[in-house]
Amino acid sequence: MKTYTLKKITGAPDWKNIEIMPIDNLLWTDPLPITAQAQLCWDEEAIYLRMEAFEENIRKEETDPLAEICNDSCLEFFIQPVEGPYYLNFEINPLANYLIGQGDCDVDNRLRVIVPDFETRMEPKVEFTKTGWVLTYKVPFSFIRHFYPSFEVKVGTKIRGNCYKCGDLTEKEHYLAWSPTVSEEPAFHLPEYFGQLVFGE
């Protein structure tokens, strides 16, 4: 199982000193000049993420609140905060439009979560670069505990999770993962293939 350690921080994240998680396992397509990476850290209040996609022809068309965000150029973070079949998925496009889901891998058992104060609570920011785009945001522990009241974090806590890059309707359809998923058809909702996230010092 792949393992990534989240550094504990004080104050704003210094991304230059946060370990890179490569999202470079290309799945279900022929080789493509697209890749991505993530960086994760934490404090007493939240998980902080910086995700970067390296791609041309960025698709950013899904603006409806109930849009299928994965149709666009999309960066995704899945976490399983407690043991069991249930997990959260955060899918965000280059417009900072989002899809948050909660449940298990059965689509009929998943809830789509609408966060009226998403921008205030999670502070998503997108920056376009010469090689693609960068997304930063945070996931407050208070948000996670809304679904998993028993979730507590301390140094050494281990949970399951994964980071993905996809683009179902982009010019070059693609699917990439940090911890590779094994299935015949594109499917990220398979928590048995999540890696291990460790809350470090």
Steps between C-alpha positions, in 0.01 A plus 500: 500500500628846413556735793519879518578699815328834553727753667358691796521876454466821696361792305460502121637202307852545363454283193871508417554282806210257456564158347362443151255217437532400131168436327670320215339158461326530163200268484275368223648703211805501277794716615421872512704816572290572810597458864431651840621520856367584845634629830315452829557637848297561815453695820251471786217631280529356149676314222658734244551398138697633208433308178664576167404372155741506208286505186416700190151586373346527845125433495299723736138494389309345791342795683167361618484423875399143416745455214710188448832660592701202372404595144736796530868506579460387859706439813358267764566407864332198662528421873370224723517669843396193702507128429207367302360532150421873510715784369492860374597610151594856404504574126593854387541650153702804382202728572506385864162338442474188712333167561518356850360152556458282808411134526638169377595379153138421411368805314156442651649541848683828430388849597594812308595766753420864428702746710341847484810660654748287304726793402517629858545163671738336253663805337555354151744691281602423141805635321578434134864443405697454180477122548148459639323609818533493877220447754528569873230449763442363847270238653406603855482219755167648610365419152628143516350451848159599367501159328741312730448632858759263645779629274793634702851589387834494679857437393512140381134475394463290183212517255444380143482726196602574144559788260395495136513699177241443231319660208219291355408746222831674454674499164711210627294289738718398793501339844794513740539394862755514781407151619400305188151360468446159340185459292409431140314829458584847639399498867648705784232400750681188618630570852675165520768662283544813711843563647588586860514859624698555820472818710862578577690755705 
